[in-house]
């Protein structure tokens, strides 16, 4: 069975993030480092960062911080 890197909605799977892939959309990034998920968004030349141990919480932050950047 081949590894799956994308979910049906186009986001990266947990496995892809573990392999070092970075989910990027515009000026947003979601990536995993060791056991922690990081979300980074650039807004007006400043970087907003949020870190969590839960992928679900990281995805929520990715969407929430993305709205601030628009």
ABEGO torsion letter per residue (X at the ends): XBBBABBAAGBBBAAAAAAGBBBBBEABBBBBBEABBBBBBBBGGBBBBBBBABAAAAAAAAAAAAAAAX
